[in-house]
Amino acid sequence: MAGENMKDLSTQQKIWVYTACFLRALSPLFLYALLPSVFMAVGYVFGHSDMTLEEFFSYGANFYSALGIFVALFIFHRRSKKRGSTLTEDATLYFKEMKVLKAAGFFVFGFASATAVSALITLLPKFFLTESYHVSVSRMYLGRDFLLTLFTILFTAPVTEEIIFRGYMLNTLLEKLPEHIAIIATSIIFALLHGSPIWMLYAFLLGQILAKTSMKEDNIAYGVLLHIGFNSTSIINLFITESETLNRALFGSKALIALYGVVGLLVSVVLAGLYTGRIERRIRINEGMV
């Protein structure tokens, strides 16, 4: 275990070891955060300098950001190859080893839990935290490269973030830190990358679930599907709200929104119970009482 390897070290040595571990864990994140910004800056200066920054972010910033992310993934791939490994091995990403039914369950859990969270936030009284959340959501869909935005939300972001946070970062921290500290540290950093305070709160909780799932399965692929399911609700909500008729029919009353939230919560609880075995244990207990 990580703690046993550190017992014989002095306090100063432990500080150096932990610092080196954190820096190594954060290095992929630095690259992931830096390259999209660099590509956007270069794209603006050399291709769209006649635009204001607001026009640029509405016109083509998503393209340059996505390009930076793909370059970061390519660099991760090259690093793994130089070490005689692969990106999927280093990040414990094994889609081929997934069980179909379990994979579907994780996607549905992500979708259902996001539905419950979205309903709760919608029904909350308007105050500065919820206002900043709604502003952040609306900004996600600005721009002409809408299809690229969809691809980023549904595929690029979930895959890349799971590779970085639950793949590289979590696995690196687990080499030197106890499991609960590694999970909390990874979840905090994951949450801080989400702009709105409300996003930060549920990103922290989601990060806990994703980290524990990845550790239990020794495979971040299930977390990727959970993440995709969670993100997919925002796309569906967008399509519905774009149509006044659908918006009025499906989101026209608080009672309907509350119903969606309750159903999402119930589905999430049932799936979580099935996955952890709690429902099965409860059934056995009840059968034993009978």
PyMOL commands that set and color helices and strands:
alter all, ss='L'
color gray80, all
select helices_A, chain A and resi 2-6+11-47+53-59+61-82+87-90+95-97+100-123+128-140+146-173+179-192+197-217+221-242+244-251+254-276+278-289
alter helices_A, ss='H'
color red, helices_A
deselect
rebuild
show_as cartoon
